Amino acid sequence: MKRTAIVTGANRGLGYATSEALAHRGYKVIMAMRHPEAAQVQLNELKRKDLDVVPLKLDVADERSIEAFCQHVIQNIGAVDVLINNAGIFIDTRGIGEASVFKTKASTIKETFATNTLGPFLLIQKLLPLMLDAGYGRVVNVSSGMGQLSEMGEGHPAYRISKTALNAVTKVFALEVQGKGDILINSVCPGWVKTAMGGEGATRSLQEGIQGILWAATLPQGGPNGGFFRDGKPLQW
């Protein structure tokens, strides 16, 4: 039976590459994005490769959009085997000097938190029951080494705080489902990847960046639950 995966932020970068890779592995991939109509060229390319991908509108920063998306999935698809919370923003440098903790606006933290933390929290909360009913599920929260408390650095506080909080979301849900079927929930750091967010100076390719995501999305039964990983190797929180 074909498994179904949801990938958020699937219109470009890590989300697009992960969607394509999972589809090549035989998954039906729900490519969640804010503007599916603007990604028609990319979607047509995947269709030409005979890949089973379905675009679906989702704004992870909008609770009403999340509700509508989840209701559509529940009513029309009925099963979710893999949820990859990839959508994220990095807007600390949008304002002059705002990369400094002393210049960061509350609005920047709130906006970042809504997309990077609260959105994934709500998606897991609403879709995890489908996994519990089926007795199988893999949730991958795409986090960042910038959210590690063990190696916390200066600057970009909104992004750092949001990813630290996302790691807490991972841990809380993982403990909640421990022992309730073959369900594994983990955080993954893809590293510094050449994407629109990572920039040209990044040290890793898209294909290198998605390997850890794919690893966590396809873990065998008995795999790790509630951990933080890069390239399949544990990271300190």
C-alpha positions, 0 to 999 in steps of 0.5 A: 500500500502506497504511503502518503507524505505531507511536506510543508514549504514544498514549492522550493528548496529543501521542501521541493527536493524532499518532495521529489525524492519521496515521490521517487521512492513511491510515496504520494506526496502532498506538497503544501505551499502558500501559493500552489498556482505560482509553482505550476512550472515546478509541479508540471516538471514533477508530473512529467516524471510521472511522480504522484504529487498533489499541491495543496494550499497551506499557510502555516502562519495562519491558523484558519489555513491550517484548519482548512488544510487538515480538514481537507486531508482528513476528509479527502485523503484520510491517511498521513504516514509522514509529516515533514514540517519544513516551512520556515522563515528567517527574517531577523535581518529584515530590519536595520541592525535587527540581527542583534538581540538588542534591536530585535522587535517583538513583532519579528519574534512573533512572526517567526514563532508563528511560522517556525514553531506554532504552525508545526505544533498545530499540524502535528496536533491535528494530524497525529491522531490519523497516525495513532489510528493507523499505528504508524507515523513519521514526523520530521521537524526541520530544525537548525543547529542555531537552535541548539542550547548546547551551542547557542551563539549570538545574533538572530534571536528570533530564528534561534528561539523559534528553532529551540522551541520547535525542538521542544515541540518535538520532544513533547509530542514524542514522549506523548506517543511513546509506546502507542504504535510505530510512531517516531517524531524527531528534529533534523538539522539539514545543515547550512544548505544552498537555498533561498534562505541559506544563500550562495555562501552555504556549504551544503548542496540540496541533495546533502541537505535532504538526506537527514530529512529522508532518513528520519522520514523513512526510519524503520520500526524501532528507530529513534523517537524524540531526538535531534539529528544531522545526517542521521547522527545525534546532536545535543539539544 
